[in-house]
Amino acid sequence: KVGGLGLVGAAGISGIGGFPFGGSVLARDAGDLDEDDLPTPFAAAFWRPPVLRPVNWEYDDSGRLVRQVYQVTARETAAKILPRHGPTVMWGYDGMVPGPTIKVARGVETVLRVRNKLPEQHPLFGHAFDLSTHLHGSASLPQYDGYADDLTHPHYYKDYYFPNWQPARTIWYHDHAVHYTAKNAYSGLAAQYHIHDRVERKLLPQGEFDVPLTITDALFDANGQLMYDDESQSGLYGDVILVNGRPWPTMKVKRRVYRFRILTASVSRSYRFQLGGGDPMHIVATDGGLVPRTQTVTQWRQSSAERYEVLIDFRNYRPGQRVVLGNLSNDNNRDYANTDKVMAFEVMGDVGAGEVDRSDPTWNRIPDTLTGSHVMGLSAAQAVKSRRLEFGRTGGEWTINDTTWSEVASSGFQKVVANPGLGDVEVWTLENKSGGWFHPVHIHLVDFRVLDRNGQPPEPWERGPKDTVYVGENETVRVVAQFGDRRRPKAQGRYMVHCHNLVHEDHDMMTQFAVGWKPGEVDDNDPIAAAPCQDDLLPPQVGVAPGRPEAPEAELDDGVVELDWDEPDDDGGTDITGYRVRAYAGGSVVANRLVGADEDLELRGLTPNRAYTFTVTAVNREGEGPQSPHSARVVVGDARTQGRRRRRGRPRARGRRPRPGARNVRRGRNIRVRFNEPVRRVNNRTVRVRRIGGRRVRARVTYNHRTERLRIDPRRPLARNSGYRVRLSSRIRDRSGNRLRPTTWRFWTGRRR
């Protein structure tokens, strides 16, 4: 069967548009696996890729987060896909297929360091295993856009800078190496990337109920390894459907509304999704973000690289019911026994693990009106120029306007198909005169609005901002876009446009356009030369940035602010080496100090009668973590700020603060504290001793639950005639789980001079 047409029917229309190679779509009937060795649909458990954590957080002088630094390493991995075979060797970011999801806030720049730790040649396919990482859907500068010939070789790395100024959206990062994009992406080099903003967070489900689905298909040889056969550069159509790298998985869901970010990352296959027997689904976002109004559909057509965000309401299904997300397919796919299935949802009961939190306002909400966007306000009347791009096959090569990428390369990368001015609005007509294949057309840099398809209004599901559009057999699609933004003059240069059937792209259906640049001019954003890859002499990554600490304690003593804080619960997988402390006044940073892991900090010389707050970030060998909440306000010179940190109704240690001669200190050997009720989580991480003006005292902490006494035994005797501070962390809990307010005592081991 060929995408809904019988083989006779496909051959019968072979004259339309000039089918290549004798009038049928050329792809294997199936891989080399025996039918009994194929996975059973819905037997695998659903898996969600982890969210990647930054290795560094950067703040400006006002304390605003401005940049997060991430790192991924492309390397070999072993994926368990086929239950009757051993692992399938694949190659992915951080050894995952798909790679880890990156989640960022709108307006926070990211730096993504991509390290190529792959072999020199692809072990299965034999080509040089170079990389070029494209963040698909990002308005990146050309040198960070994954230009096909901007290659990162094995044992090299490249830092990519992404602005993230666009509205909330689902985008994805994948390999884009010239002529081998299909094989590299097929090997596993793809992952989702989410930009969040306040509008989207308010309207749509988050966290557990915001679910990425990366859908691919694959062929396997008799040994259970990936098999690549594009049948004379026509297309690759696998007989196993994978969702997040798992074959036809089953996901357990609660009876509430879920948000699914559906990315089709298949090399060639397109899909026509349907839920159950035609149950309603609600399109709330397209490639470039939220649609103006929710579109309720029973099915939709989606090609490679397109993204749709869909709400599914599981409240109408009974507990224990299985709901199948199916694939009705489209013309000119190659379909097999189980490619009509994608995954299943198993609806849980309303108790236990299936209990629904009804305080979440999105649990039962299908919003009708979402938000407008700049691109959806564009019209053909605003265009300063119209252009036509024809997608076809010439002389055995896939072409755009009879041009191939090889011709672009032969021109020294000077040849362009269009050169809009910075900020120009243009209408592009995308034409596919063939009845023998479809083309998902991706235009880099821009979001566009679909104006019409064959003169008719766009399909309901594509009435939102797009960057990839399905141009079907004998279809002509008009789109309108604004090319760059005069407010961002740096975003100009050369960008690609191509078919996202990756087999077509590699052979050789790709060209380029230039924004605000003309051939022969100096290009500060040269996509190959401006930011080349670097030799990877970096140490191995052993962790990520530490977690977020709690707010520090700030105490005022004779005009000196003494700060104390707890270690974060998460050290990022490597030892914390220090802390960065910031003092704020009037909304700006007025002091910025880096101290060692075992040091206290005393701030002197602060302006009297001025209010200050303080934050702390933990530092390890990988970088700095997120900034803590601000401390309570301290006004230098105002003694009333002291002693405000104790919270009523929470447990606290009995008695006065320890002083020389008291039973809390016994000849400098140990310190004892008694609580007025039982507490939990008393250990070396929640009890800290520091020498005033000095380092932390290493000690063994023992808590006797029967006597409610805490004993602290320093590893070395306390110094005589010295001041010390004992701090009990807010992570200590009472029997009901309430937190102990951070409490601090000072004592001296001899008479204070």
N, C-alpha and C positions, 0 to 999 in steps of 0.2 A: 504494500500500500504506500502511496506517495501523498502524505498530507491530506487525506480525505478523498483523494482520487484513486480509483483502481488503476493498476498498471496499464490496462487497455485504455482507460480514459486519459491517462497522462500522455501516452503515445499518440492518441487520437488528436491532441491539440498541439503536437510538436511543431507544426508549421508556424504557430503564433509566436512572433517575436524571435524566431530563430533559436530554438533550443540548441545548446552546445552538445557535441558528441552524440549525435544520433537521436536526440529528442527525449531524453529522460534525465532526471536529476541523478547524478552519479554519486553513490555512496554505498558502503558495504551493506549487505543484508543484515549482518550482525557481527559481533566479535567472534573469536575462536573458542570461547568457553562452551563446554557442554551445557545444554539447557538445565540439567540438574544442578550445575554449579553456580547458576545465577542466584542472586539474593532473592529471598521471598519478600514481596511487598508487605510493608507495615510491620515487619518483624524487628527492625532496628529501632532503638530508642532515639528520640530527637536529641540533638546536641547544639548548644548555643556557643559560638566562639567567645572567648573571654574578651573583656575590654582591656585594651592596652593602657598601661600606666606610664605617665611621663617619667623621664629621667631627670628633668629639671623644670622648675617653675621660676618665672622672672616677673618682677613687679616694678612699676615706675615709682617716681618720687611721691605720688599721692597714695601709694599702696594698692593701685589697681593692677590686677593680673593682666599682663600684656603679651606674654609668650609662654608656650609650653614646648618642651623639647622631647621628642620621642625617638626611639631607636628600634629598628627591626633588622633581623639578619635573615637573608635568603639562604636556606640550607636544606639538605636532604632530610626526609622523614619517612616513616613507615606508617601507612594508613591501613586500618583494618576495615575493609569494605566487603570482601567476599568471605562468607562464613566457612566455606569448605576449602579455602586456600589460605596460605600464609599472608603476611602483610604485603600490600602493594606499595612499591617504592614511589614516592612523589617528592615534589620540591616546593616548599612554601615559605612564607614569611614567618620567622621564628619557628619553623618546623611544624606549622599548622596548615591545614587545608579545609576551609579557607583560613586566611590569616586572622590575627586578632583585630577586633573592631576598635576604631579610634572614635572617641566622642569628645567634641569640643564645643565651647560656647561661642556664639557669634561675636566677632570683634576681637577675639584672642588669637593672635598669630601662632602658628605652629611651625616647628622645624622637625622634619622627619629625616632622620639619618638612616639610609638604606645601605647595609653592608652586604657585599656579595661574597658569600662563603660557599659558593657552588663549585663543582668541578670545572676544569677548563673547557671540557666538551660535555654536551648532554649525554649521559650514559645510554639512553635509549635511542635518541634521534640523531645524535652525532654532530650537531651544530655547535659553534662557539657559544658558551652559556653566558653571554653578556646580558645586561639588564638595562632598561630605561623605564623608570617608574612614573606612571601618569596618574594624577588624581583627577579622575573623570568627573566633571561637573564643577570644578574649581576654576575661578578666574585667576589663574596663576600667571606669573611672568613667563615668557617663552623658555628661558633657561631652566625653569623648574616645572615645565609642563609635560615632561616625558616625551620630548621630541624624539622621533624614531631613531635618528642617528646620533643622539647624545647618549653614548653607551657607558655603562659602568662595568668594567671587566672583573672577572674573578680576582679576589684579593684586593679589590678597591672598594671605596665607599663614596657616596655622594650625599650632601645635605640639601634637602628640598625645603623651600620656604613657601608656606601657604598662608594667604591673608585672612581667609575665613570671614570676609565682610558681607558675604551674601546671606540672604534670609535662610532660615532653617531648612534643611534638605537632607536627603539620603544620597550620598555620592560614594565612589569606591575607588580604591587604588589597585592598579594592576600593571603587569608588565606590558611594555610597548616597544620592545626592541625590533629594529627594522628587519623585516622578512621572517621573523621568528616569534611574532606576537602570539600567533595561534598556538604554537607548540609550548611556549613558556606559560601562557595562561592556562592551557589545558593541563600542564604539569602541576598546577596548584597555586600559581602566583597571582592571587586576587584576594581582596578583603573589602569589607564595608567601612565607611567613614561617615559619621553623622555630625551635622552642625545643628546645634540647638539654639533657640531663642525664647524670649518670654511669651510671645504669642503662641507658639507651638506647644510650649510646656503647659500653658493654661488650658488649651483646647483638647489635647490628645493624650492617651495613656502613656505612662512613662515606666521606667524600671523593668520589673518582671513582665509587664504587659506590653512592652514595646519590643517586638521580636524581629530580629533580622533573619531573612530567608534568602540565602544565596543558592540559586538553582543552576545546576550544570548537568551534563550527560557525558557518558564515557563508554568506551569499548575496552575489552580486556582480551589478552591472548590466552592461550591454553595454560600458561603458568600463573595467571592471575595478575599480570602486569599490564600497565597501560599500553594500549595499541592505538597507533595514529594512522589513519588511512583517509585522506581527503579526496580520493578518487579523481585524480587528474585536476586537482586544485578547484574542485567544485564545492565541497562542503563535508563536514564531519558530523555524523549523526549517531550518537551512542544508543545502545539498547538498555542501559542502566541509567535511571534518573537519580541524581544525588541532590539532597538538600542539606546544606552545610556539611558536605562531605559524607553524608550517610545515605544509604540506598533506601528510598521510599520510607522514611521514618514515621513513627507515630509520636505525636506530642500530646501530653496530658494537659487539659485546659480546664479552668474554672468556668462556672456559668456566669460570665460577664463579657464585657466588650474587650477585645484585644486589637492591638495595632500591629500589622505585619508590614515590614519593609521588604518588598519582594524585588530582588535583583535577579535578572536572568543573565548569568555569566557563561552560558554555553558558547562554544566556538561558532556554531552555525545555527542550531535549532531555534525555532520560534515556538511559542506556546499560545494556546487559547484556554485560559484558566476558567474552571467552573467549580462551584462548591456544591457537593451533594448532587441532587437532580436539578439544580438551577436555583439554589437559595440565594437571597440577595447579599451582595457585598457592597461596601461603600468606599469609593475612591476619594481620599482626602488630600493626596499629594501626588505630584508627578516628579519628573527628574529634577526640576528646579525649585521644588518646594510646594507649599500649600496651594490648592486650587481655590478660586473664589467661592465656589459653592460645591458642596458634597455631591458626587455623582453616584447614584445607586444603580448597579448593574448586576446582571446574572452571569455574564462572561465578558472577557476582554482579551484582546490580542496583544502580545508582548514579545518583542524580539530581543536579541542579544544586546546587552548594555542598558536597556531601558529599566527604569525603576518606577514602581507604583507603591504608594502607601495605602493600605486597605484596612478598614475596620470590619471585623466579623463579630457579630453578636451571638454568643453561645447560650444566652439565657433561654432561647426557645427550644433547646435540645434537652432530652431527658438524660439523667445520670446513666453512665455506662454506654451511651450511644457513640458509635463511630461515625465520624463525618469525614468524607474523602474530598480532598482537593484534587480535582481531575484535570486532564489536559485533552481538549477536543482537537488540538493541532490545527495547522493551517496548510494551505496549498504549498507543495514543493518541499515539505519536510519528508524525512524517511521515518516511518513509524513501525514499531515492533510490538510484541505481545503485551508488554506492560508499560509502554511509553504513554499510555492514556491515563496513567496515575502519576501523582506527584508525591503526596504524603497524606497522612490521616491525622485527625484530631480525636482524642478519646476524652469525652466529657466526664468530669468527676462529679461526685455528689457534693451537697452543700455543707457537709460537716468535715472535720479533720482537715486534711491537706487541701480539700476543695472549698473550704469556707471562704466567702467573699467579704472583703472589707468594703462595706457600703458607705464609709466615710469618704472614700475616694470619689470625687465628683465625676470622674470619667468612667466609672464602673458600668453605667447604664446609659451613657450619653452618645448619641450619634449627632454631632453638630450639623446644622444645615448650612449656615453661613460661616465661612472661615476667614479669609483675609484676601485683599487685593494685592497686586504686585506691580512693579513698574513694567515688566515685560508684558503682562496681560492687558496693560493699557495702551500698548503700541498698536498702530493701525497702518494699513497700506498707504493711507494718505500722507503719513509722516515720512515716507521713504524718499530719500534723495536719489536713489538708484535702484534698478531692478536687474537681477542677474539670473541666468539659467545654467544649471549643472545637470548634465546628462550622464547617467550611470549605465554602462553597457560593457560589451566585450568586443575587443578589436584585436585581430591577429593572435588569438589565444591568450591575451592578457585582459584582465579586468581594468577598466579605464573610467576616468571622469573627464568629460569633454575630450575624449580621445587622447588623454594624457595619463602617463603612469608616474609613480614615485621615482622610478629609475631616471626618468627624464628630468625631474626636479633635482635629483642628486647630480646628474651630469652637468647641470647648469651652475654648479657650485652653490646650490640651494638658493638661487636667485629667482627662479621662475615661480610666478604666482598666478593663481586663477582669478584672484580679485584683490583689490587694494583699497578698501574703504578707509575714509579718514577717521581719526579718533573721535568717537562719539556719534558717527553717522548712523542713521537708521536706513536699512536696506531690506528689500524683499528678494528672497531667493526662491526660485522655482526648481524643485528637485524632481527629475523625470526618470522613470524606469519604463522603457518602451517594450520590455520583454515580458512574455507570459511564462517564462521558464524559471525565474528566480525572483526572490525579494531581496531588498537591500535595507538594512538598518543604517541610516545615515547619521553620523555624529559630526557636529561642528564644534571644534574646540573653542574655548574662551567664553562663548556667549550662552545665554538662555534665549530661546525664541518662542514665539507664539505660532501655533499652527493656524493659518488663515482658512484653508480649505483643502479638500482632497477630491481631485477630479471635478472641481467646481462646486462640490457639495460641502456643507459644514463639517468640521472635524468630528470624529467619533466622540461620544460622551466622555470616555475615559482619558482622552488627550486634551481636555479643555483646561489645561494648566501649563505652567512654564516647562519647557522641554529643552533638552540638548541632544537628544537622539530621537529620530522619528522613523517609523516603519513605512518604507516606500514599497508597496506591494507590486505584484505583477500588473503591468500596464497602468500604473498609477502615476499621477502627477500631483505633488504636494507643494503648496506655497506656504512659506514661513516668513515672519518678519522679526528682525533682531536689531538691537543697537550694539555696535561694535566698539567696545571699550567705553570709557567714561572720561570726559575732559577733566573731571575732578581728581582723576587718578592717572595723570599723564605718563607715569612709568609703565603702565600696562599697555604697551604697544610693541609691535614686532611681528614675527612670523608664527603662524599657527596652522595646524593640520585640519583637514576635512577628509573623511574617508568612510567607507562601508565598514560596519562593525560585524559583518560576517568575517571573522578574522582570517579565514582562508582567502577570501576576496581581498582583504586589506594587504595581506602579505604578497599577493600576486596580481595586481599591483595597484589596487583601486584606492589610491590615496594621493592627494595633492595638498597644496598649502595656499593660504591667503595671508596678506600682510595688513596690519592695522597701523596707520600713521607712519609707514615706512615704505620707501620705494627702492626697487632693485638698484644696486650700486652705491647706496648710501651707507655710511658707517652705522652699525647697529650695536648700541650699547647693551641690548638684550639678545645678542647673538645666541640662538638656542643651543649651539654646540660649544662655542668658545668662551662664553661669558662665565660659566660656572662648571668647569670640567670635574670629573671624578678625581679622587685623591687616593694615593697609595695607603692601604689599610695597615698601619703600624700600631693601631690602637690596642689597648689591652682588652681581653675578653670581658664582655658584659657579665657581671655577677648578680646584679639586682636592678632595682629601679629607685626612684626618689623615695624618701621616707614618707610615712603618712602624716596626717594633720595633727599637731599637738593641740591640747586644750589651751585655753587662755592662760597666760602667765599670771603669777601673783606679783603685785607691785606694792611695796611697803615704803613708807616715808619715814626717815629717821634723821633728824637734825639737818634737813635740806638735801639729804642723799636718798635717792630712790634705789632700793634694793629689789632685785628681781629674782624670782624663782619659778621653775616650771617643771612639768613632768615630761618624761620621755613619751613619744607617741607609741600607741599600741603596736604599730607596724613600722619596723625599721627598714623596710624595702629590700630585705634579704641580705643586707650587709651591715656591718657595725656603723653606728652613728659616730661621726668624727667631730661634730661641733654643732653650734646653733647660731643662726643669724637673728639678732634682736633689733627691732626697729622701734623708735620712739616717734609718736605722732603728736603734732600740735597744730590746730587750725586746719586739719585735713591734709597736712603734708608731713613727709618724713623729715625730722630734724636731727635724728641720730641713727646711725646704722653701724652696728658692731657685730663682728664675728668672734665667738668665744669657743674654747675647747669644750669637749663633751662633759668634762668633770669640773668646769669652772662656774662660779657665780658671777654675777655682773652687778656692779654698783655704778650708777650714773650720777656724776657730780656736775656742778656748774650749770644746771638747768635754770632757765629764767624764772624768778620768783613770781608767784601769783598768776601762773599760767597753767592751764589744764593740759595734762598729757595722758595718752594711752599707749599701750605697748603690745607688740606682737612678737612671736617667735616662730622660726621655721627650723626644722631639723635638717642636718646636712650629713650625707654619707659620701662614699667615694664616687658614686654616680652623679650626684648633684643635690640641689636643694629641693625640699618638698613644699607642699602648700602652706601658706601662712595661717597661723592660728587665729581664732577670734581675738578681738581686742580685749585687753585687760580692763578692769574697772578704772574709772578716771581718777587720776591723782593730781592734786593742785599743790605745787611746790610752795612751801611756806605756810600751808594751811594744815595744822595738826589734826583738824577734824577728819581728814581723810584716813587716818589710821584706825584700824580695828573694825572696819566696815565689812569685812569679808565673811563673817560668821553668819550662817543662815539659821534662822529659828526653826525648831522642830526637827532638826537633824542630829544624829548622834555626834558627840564630841568627847574628847578625852576629859577625865575628871581632874579636878584640882587646879592649883596654880601652875603657871609655867615653871618648869624645872629651874632650880637655882643651886648654887654651890651648897653642898651639905644635904640637899634634899635626897630622898630615897630614889629619885629618878636617875641620879648619877651616883655610881658607887666606885669611887677611887679611879675614875677614868677607864674602868674596864667594861661597863655596859650601861645601857640606858633602858629604863622601864617606864611604860605608860599603861594606864588602866582606862578602859572604856566603860561608859555607863550602860551599855547593852551590847549583845553579841554583834560582831561585824564579820564581813567576808572580804575576800580578795586582799588580804594583808600579806605582802611579800616584798621581795627586794625591788620590785618595780613600783610599788605604791608607797613605800616608806624610804625617805632619803635623808641622809645626814651630810651636811656640808660645814666645813670650817668657814667662819665668817671672813670674807675677803680672800678665801682660798679655794681649794678643790673639794670635790666630793669625797666623802669618807666611805670606803668599801666596808660593808658590814653584812653579817648574817642576821636575818630577821626571823623571829619565832613568835607565833601568836598562839596562846593557850585558850581554846574556846571555852574550857570549863571555868577558868578564873577570869576570863576576859582581859588578860594581861598581854601586853606586847613587850618583847624583849629584843633589844638591838645590841648585838655583840660586834664591835669594830674589829676588823682583822688586825689592826695595829692599835696599841694604846693611844688614847686621846692625849694630845699635848697639854701640859699643865699651863695654867694662866692664859687660856685661850678661849675664844668665843666660838660656839657652834650653833647651828640651826637644824632642827628636826622638822621635816615637813611630811604631813600625811596627805596623800593624793585624794582627789575627788573620785578616783576609781574605786576606792573603798566603799562598800555597800553595807546597809543594814539588812536585817532579815527580810524586809519587804522589797529589797532591791533598790531603795532610795540611795542616792549618792551622799557621801559625807562631804560637807563643804571643806575645801582645802584648809588645813589648819597648820600653823607654824608656831614652834616654841624656840626661844633662844635660851642658852645657858652658858655659864662659864665654869671651867674646871678649876678655877682658883679665884682668889680675890681680884676683882678688876682694878687695874691701876689707873 
